[in-house]
Amino acid sequence: MFRNFGKVFSFSFHNQAGTKSYKMLTVIVALILFLVPFAILFFMAKGSEDEEKELESCGAERIYIVSDFEAEPVNFMALLSTEENYKGIRYAAADSVEDAMEKTKEGEASFILYFYPEEDYIRADIIVPAKSSLSTEEAGNYFDFLSQNQTGFSLLLSGISQGKLESLTPPNAFRTYTAEGYEKGISTDEDTAGTEALLRDQVMSAFQMIIPYFTMMLLYFMIMSYGNSLAQSVVMEKESKLMDTMLISLHPEALVFGKLLAAILAGLIQIFLWVGCVVAGLIVGTKVTESLYPDYVSPMKAFFGFLEELNVFRPENVALGVLFLIFGFVMYEALASIAGAISANREEVASQSFLFVMPLLAAFLLAMMGGGLTAGGAPEWLLYIPFSATLLMPSTLALGQVSLVTAGISLALLIVFTLLFVIGAGRIYKMMSLYKGNKVSIGQVLKRLAGKE
């Protein structure tokens, strides 16, 4: 039955995985899947570091204020109590830019800050006198400080007194509470356990969205891609009329099983490589951001730290998830090989592809509409249907959202269906290998299998 199976498998696998397009696609997607999570983690950490960085000093010891607003000039020191690089600056009022130029001393680190109205805006210009020791680049750093405190500057330019300004802008104090902590009067800063629980919830919420989406989309596109190519490959010998000659040295079932296994292996290599690249990107990104920005609290770093407490990615769950991925992929590929087996040529394959496309589309839509993008959100009955369990179980198991008993029952059903479809694919191909009549329906094929035709 399996005479020369190895030759068929090696030849088919070389045609699948040995092509330049397969290698380029595999490498390019692998690099993207590695670099994207790495880049996201890196720029998140860099952005957080930039936000926390102190304002760069403008280098000024004195700033001369010129205002075209009617209000009397006030004490600008009211704005400078919190910024480290702007505490020691002295301010002086001037009647005009020319007056400020005359007041500037030789070699003094100073510049002129000129406010004037322009339509509905308050315009601010920085003018560096020739006598000043500052450069325009240094003085320009003051605009960052001005942007952060533009409301306060607007109030000061209105002529409000310093005492009134302080009463209108009292210091702010912020505290964060969980619902339980608020009832007890304990903020998250005071409740370490509550803070960790909140962080765990945030991390889990993010991963319950990302991981199901990634696994479902990866499987969906892999099944669609390899299903079509396998169906076309299975019908190739019948269309080219080589089958009559090949049956002398090759059993039909060995031919279809060799092609099926080659396609499955080529697909699984890509799946595991790509998933591994995503994981590697997350791990390397976490390590790099941890070394470059030690003060940054990375969500991924927190996630890896909470793995044991979160009950996710346990070895037995991951192993079961991998089995679901493998057997589910085999099941859909077996359906694709059946589509090729009952077709006489490649044109017929397109019309018979509903055998694996429709179950996949139906399972995908059911999973999406049933809450599949949130692990544990889909109805439990979808986990017992092999077609939808293939898409849902890998992520659901990885995140610990289903019991091992449920997973075991679902896996047993998936294995049974997979074996039935694989055996059925071999028998149908054997039965239809020399068929050259009119196009047959799946109903007619089933009747022939049952011996009724």
N, C-alpha and C positions, 0 to 999 in steps of 0.2 A: 504493500500500500504506500509506503513512504520511500520507495526506491528513488534514488537521485534527489531526494528532498534537499540535501545539503547544497547541491549545485544550484538548485532553483533559488534557495535562500540567499546564498552568497552573491549570485548574479543580480537578483532583485535588490538586495541591500546596497550593492555597489551602485546600481542605477539610481537609487534613492539618495543615499548619503555621500556618494562619491562625486556628485556633480559640483561644479563651481558655484552655481546659484545656491545650493543647499549650504555649502560651507560659508559663503559670504553672508547669507541670511542669518545663519546660526551665530557667527562671530559678531556681526553688527548689532543684532538684537541683544546678544549677551553683554556687549560693551554698554549699550544704552541702559539696560536694566541694572547694570552695576553702577554706572555714573549718575543716573537720575537720583536714586535715594542718597548716594554719597553727596551729590551737589545740594540736595534739599537740606540735609542735615548741616552741611558746612555753612551754607548761606543763612540758615536760621540762626546758627550760633554767631556768625559774623554780624548779622543784623542786630542781634541782641546786644553784642559787645559794643557796636557803634552807638546804640541808643543810650547805653549806660556811660559812655565816655564823657569826660568833662569837656566843657566848652574850651576850645583853644584860645589862649590869651591873645588879646589884641596888642599887648605890649605897652599900652598907654599909662602914663602916670597922671596926666591931666587931660580932660576933655572940655573944650569950650562949647557951650550951648548957645546957639542962635535960633530964635524962634520968631516966625512971622505971625504967630497967633497972638490975639489981644491979651490973653491971660498973663498975669505976672509970673516970671520964672520961679520955680520952687526947688526944694532940695531933692536932687535925684538919688541921693544916698539911700532913699527908702527902698530902692529896687535891688540894692547890692548886698543884702545881708546873707544870701544863701550861696552865691556863686563864688567858688574858691579863687578863680582867676580874675575876678572883677571886684574884689572887696576893697582894695587899696586905691582905687582910682579916685582922684579929686575932680570935682566939677566946678566950673566957673561960668557965670552968665556973661554974655557979650551982646551989645546992641546990634551989631551987624557982623557980616563975615570980615569986612575990612577992619573993624574994631578988634575982632578975635585975632586976626593976623598980626596986628600991632602988639597985642598982649603976649603973643607967643615968644618965649625966650629962646635964645640960640642954644641948640643942642638938646632942647627939652623933648622928652618922649610924649608928644601930644598931637592931637588933631582937632578939627572943628566938626561938630555935629549940627547940621543945619536942618531945621524943621520948617516946612511951609505947606500951605494947602494947595491942592491941585485937583480940581473937580470935586469928586466925592472921596478923595484919598488924602491921607497925611503922608507927604513925601519926606524922606530923610536922605540927606546927602552927607557923605564924609569927605572932608577936604583936608589934605595933609599939607600944612604950610612948608615953605622952603626951609625955614629955620628948624623944623622938627627933625628928630633923629629916626623917626619911624618910616617904614616903607609903606606903600599903598596896600601891599598884600597883607602885612600885619594889621593895619588899621581896618581892612575889610573884614577881619574876623569878628569885629564888633557887631556886624549885621546878624550873626547867629544869635548873639545875646539879645539883640533888639527884637528878632523874630520870636524868641521864646517869651519875651516880656512886652509884647506890643500892646496888650490891654492896659497894663500899668503905665506905659509911656503915654497912651492916649489920655488916661485920667490925669496924669501930671501936666500934660500940655493944656488941659482944660482949666488949669489954675487952681485945682483943688488943693487944700492944705495938706501937709504931711500927716497931721493928726487925723483929719477926715479920711485920708487915703488908707491909713492903718485900720480905721474902724470899718471901712468898706471891704477891705481885703485882709481879714484876720487869718492867721495860720490855719492850715487844714490838717486834720488828722483822719486817717482812714483805717478801718478794721473790716475784716472779712469773716463771716460766720457761715457755718453749715446750719441747716434747719434745726438739728439737734443741739448744736453748740449755741445757737441764739437763745433757745429756751433755757439753757443753763448759764447763759451769760459768759461763755468762753469763746473767744475768737480763734481763728485758725492759727494765728501766730502763737497763741498760748497753748493750743492743743496740737501737739506733734502728731499724735495718732490720727486726729481728724484731718490734718493736712495731708498725710500720706494716703489716707483713704480717698480724699478728694483727687489727688494726683493719680491714684490707681484707676479711679472711675474715668478720668479724662483720657488716660492712656488706653484703657480697654475700649472706650467708646470709639476712639480713632481706629483702632485695629479691627474692631468689629465691622467697620465700614470698608477698610482697605483690603484686608485679606480675602473676604468672600468675593469682592469685586474682582480682585486680581485672579484668583483661582478659576472663577466662572468664565471670565473673558478669555483666559489662556486656554482652557479646555475647549471652549466653544470654537475658537478660531483654529486650533490644532485639529479638532475632529472634522471641521468643515474642509480644511485644506487637505489633510491626508485622506479623508473619505473620498473626495473626488478623484484624487490621483490614483488611489487603490482601485476604485471601480473601473477607471479607464485602463489600468494595467491588467486587470483580470480578464477583460474582454479582448485584449490585444491579439492573442493567438487565434481566437475564433474568427476575428475579423480578417486576419491576414491568411487564413486557411492553413496555418501551420499545425493546427491541432491534430489533423489526420496523421501526420508524420510523427509528431511528438509522442503520441500515445503508444508507439512501439517501445519506447524506452522510459516512459514516465507515466505514473498514475495520475489521473486528474486531481485527486484529493491532495497528492503531494505538491502538485503545481499551485493550487490555490492556497494551501497552508504555507508554502514557502513564500509566496508573495505577501500573504497576510502578516506573517511573522516579521518579514523584512520591513514592511511599512510601519508596523507597531514599534519595532526596535528603533527605527530612525526617528519616529515621533517622540518616543520616550526619552531618547538621548537629548533632544532639544528641550523638552519640558523640564527635565531634571537639571540640565545645564543652566537654563534661564532662571529657574527658581533658585538655584544655588547662587547665581550672580546677584539676584535681589538680596538674598540673605547676606552675601559677602559685602555688598554695597552698604547695607545697614550697619554691619559690624565694623567694617573699616571706617565708615563715616563717623560712627560713634567714637572709635578710638582716636581718630585724627582730631575731631572737635574737642575731645576731652584733653588731649595734650596741648592744643593751641589755645583753647579757651577754658582753662580749669574752673573758672567761676561760673560758667554757663551750665544750667541744669537742663540737660537734654532730655526730651520726652523718651527717646529711644534708650538712653542710659538708665532712666528711671524704669522703663519697661523691662529691660534685661535684669535690673536689680529686683524687680517684683515678680519675676517669672514663677518662682516657687510659690509665692503667696497667691498669685493670680490663678494658679492651677492651669496654665496654658503650656503648650508645646511639651507635654509629657511624652517620654519615649514611646510608651504603648499607644498613645493617641496618634502620634506622628506616624508610627508604623502602620496602624490601621488606615490612616488617611492616604498613605502611599499605596496601599493595596486597593483602596477605592479608586484612586486615580488610574492605576494600571488596568484593573479589570474593567472599569468603565470605558476606558479608551479602547480596549480590546473588543468590548461589546459593540460599540458604535462602528469600529472598523470591520467587524464581522458582518454587520448589516450592510456596510458599503460594498463588501465583497459579494454579498448576495445580489445586490443591485447589478453588479457587473456580471455575475454568473447567469442571470436570466436574460441578459441582453445579447443580441447577436452582433451588434456593432457599437461604435462609440456614440452615434447619434441616439441610439436607444437608451444609453446610460443616463443621458440627461433627463429623460422622462421617468426612469426608474429610480433616480436618486432620492425620490421622496421617502424611500424605505429607511434612510438614515437621517435625512434632513428634517422631515416632519416630526419624528419623535424628539430630535434635538431641539428644534424650535419650540415645540410644545413644552418640553421640560424647562427650557430657559425662561420662557414667558411665565410659566407657573411659579418658578423659583423667584423671579423678579417681583411679580405681583403679590406673591405670598410673603414677602419680606426677606427674601434670600440675601439681600445686601446688608443685613444685620444678622450676624451669626446667632443662631437660636431663635430668629424671628420667624422663620418659615414654619408652616403647620407641620406637625410631626408625621402626618400621613405621607407627606412628600419624601420623607426619609426612607420609606419602605418601598417606594417605586424605583426600580433600578435606574431608569432613565434620568430622573431628577436627583436621585441619591448621588449619582456620579458627580454632579455639579455642586451639590451642597455639602456632602459629607467631609471632603478634605479640610475645608475651612472650619466647619462646625466642630469636627474632632480636634483640630489644632488648638482651638480656643476653649476647649473643654466645655462645650455647650450641650453635650449629649452624653448619655450613659453608655458604658461599654456593652451592656446587654442590648440596647437598641442598635448600636453600631454593629454588633455581632450578627443579629438577625438580618439587618439590612445588607451586610456583606454577604451572608449566605445566599440571600435571594439574588444578589447581583452576580455571584459566581455561577449559580444555577442558570440564570438567563444567559450569561456569557458563554457557558459551555454549550447550551442549546443552540445558540446562534452560530457558534464556531462549527459545531458538528453539522448543523443545517447548511451552512455555507459550503462545506466540503461535499455533502450529498447532492445538493442542488447543482453544483458545478460539474460533478461527475455525471449527473443525469442529463444536463443541458450541454455538455461539452461538444457533442456532434450534431446538436439540433440546428437545422437550417431552414425551418419553416417560418410561418408568420409570427409576428410579435405575440408573446404570451403574457398573460397577466399573473399577478402573484397568486390569485385564486386557483388558476389552472395548475401552477407549480405545486401548490399545497395538495391539490387532489392527486397529482402524480406521485408525490411523496407518500401519500396515504394509500396508493395502489388503486385508486378509483378511476384512473384514466390510463 
